[in-house]
Structures are given as structure tokens and as C-alpha cells.
Amino acid sequence: MIRLVFLFEDLEPDEQWAAAALLRPFAAAKGEVLFERDAPAERLYLIASGSVDVDPFGTVGASGVLGEAALNGRTTHAATARALTEVHGFTLEAARFEVLCAAAHPIAAKVLRQLALALAARVRAEAA
């Protein structure tokens, strides 16, 4: 699963294993709210199956990522995420990622680079 997610595509195989060890499985029933707008961003969600409505941004499905704000330090969500179907996936707790950042671990730098590239692409797409 982790190899399919853009945030982890720069990781070497051993780093992928280390990053995968930080993930925790989650499941959400249809209609369940994963997070609400303005709530503290405490975890990143990696979607393995199902789909999530991220209001007002759109739908995220399998291999998608949501809650990226959790990797940017202490902040809040800019959207509400609700399961459109039964959803399964993994979470990365912000506190676990902060430990990697504080240790200047290469995984943290590579993930943050991919996050920055993705956000820049979104901004360019919206500006076009």
C-alpha cells in the first residue's frame, strides 16, 4: 500500500518498511466523519479502499491521501471528510511524524518534499 501513495514514492525499500511500521489501520462506516473543518489535524489518512467526500474539495478514493495538514505541524483541517462508502486504510499520527522531523530523519524530509510538490501542483492547477 505505501508504495502506491505519492508521499512515499521517494523512499528506499528499507525506508518504506520503516514508514509502514509507523502506520495504524483504520476503518470507517459509510457516513462516518473522519474529521471536521477547523478541528485539530492529528493524523494523515491513507485510503486503501472505499471513498471519502472531502467537502468542499471533492472525493478521495483508493490510494488517496487526506489530512495532509497533520504533517505541517500544529494546525487545523480546512475541510470536513465523510466516508461515502465503507472505508479502510491506514493513519499516520502527527506526533509520530514529528518525532521523525525532530530527529532530522531522511524519511521526514522525503515525505515533506513530496507534500510540497503536491501542494505546489494544486496551486498551479487552481491558478490556471
C-alpha positions in Angstrom: 0.0 0.0 0.0 2.7 2.5 1.0 4.4 2.2 -2.4 1.2 3.4 -4.1 1.0 6.6 -2.2 2.7 9.6 -3.7 4.0 10.9 -0.4 6.2 7.8 0.0 7.4 7.3 -3.6 10.9 8.7 -3.0 11.6 6.3 -0.1 14.1 3.5 -0.5 12.8 0.0 0.3 14.2 -0.1 3.8 12.6 3.4 4.4 9.3 2.1 3.1 9.4 -0.6 5.7 10.3 1.8 8.5 7.5 4.2 7.4 5.0 1.4 7.2 5.8 0.4 10.8 4.5 3.9 11.8 1.1 3.4 10.2 -2.0 2.2 12.1 -5.0 0.5 10.3 -8.4 2.3 10.5 -11.9 1.6 9.2 -14.9 3.9 8.8 -18.5 3.1 8.2 -20.5 4.8 5.5 -21.5 8.2 6.7 -18.8 8.4 9.4 -16.9 11.6 9.8 -13.2 11.2 9.7 -12.5 14.8 10.6 -14.3 18.1 10.6 -13.3 21.5 9.3 -11.4 23.6 11.9 -10.7 20.5 14.1 -7.1 19.9 15.1 -5.2 18.0 12.3 -3.9 15.0 14.3 -3.4 12.3 11.6 -2.8 11.7 7.9 -5.2 9.2 6.3 -4.1 6.8 3.5 -7.1 5.3 1.8 -6.8 1.6 0.8 -10.4 1.0 -0.2 -13.7 3.0 -0.3 -14.2 6.7 -1.0 -14.4 9.8 1.2 -16.1 13.1 0.4 -13.8 16.0 1.4 -16.1 19.0 1.4 -15.5 21.3 -0.3 -12.6 19.8 -2.3 -14.0 16.6 -3.8 -13.8 12.8 -3.4 -10.8 10.8 -2.4 -10.6 7.1 -3.3 -8.2 4.1 -3.1 -4.5 5.1 -2.9 -5.6 8.6 -2.0 -4.4 10.7 0.9 -6.3 13.2 3.1 -5.5 15.2 6.2 -2.1 16.3 4.9 -2.3 19.3 7.2 -1.3 16.9 10.1 2.2 16.8 8.7 2.6 20.6 8.7 2.8 21.0 12.4 0.0 22.1 14.7 -2.8 23.2 12.5 -6.5 22.6 11.8 -8.3 20.9 8.9 -9.6 23.1 6.1 -12.4 20.6 5.2 -14.8 18.0 6.6 -14.1 14.4 5.5 -17.1 11.9 5.5 -17.0 8.3 4.3 -19.2 7.8 1.2 -18.8 4.1 1.5 -17.2 1.7 4.0 -13.5 2.9 4.1 -10.4 1.0 5.1 -6.9 2.3 5.2 -4.1 3.5 7.5 -3.3 6.6 9.5 0.0 8.3 10.4 -0.3 10.1 13.6 1.1 13.7 13.6 3.0 13.0 16.8 4.8 10.1 15.2 5.8 12.1 12.2 7.0 15.0 14.5 9.5 12.6 16.1 11.0 11.8 12.7 11.2 15.5 11.9 12.8 16.3 15.2 15.4 13.6 14.6 16.0 15.0 11.0 15.3 11.5 9.7 15.6 11.2 5.9 12.0 9.8 5.7 10.6 13.0 7.1 12.5 15.2 4.6 11.4 13.0 1.6 7.8 12.9 2.7 7.7 16.7 3.2 9.3 17.2 -0.2 6.5 15.2 -1.9 3.9 17.1 0.1 5.4 20.4 -1.0 5.4 19.3 -4.6 1.8 18.1 -4.5 0.6 21.3 -2.9 2.5 23.4 -5.4 0.9 21.4 -8.2 -2.6 22.1 -6.7 -1.9 25.8 -6.5 -0.7 25.9 -10.2 -3.8 23.9 -11.3 -6.2 26.2 -9.5 -4.4 29.3 -10.9 -4.7 28.0 -14.5 
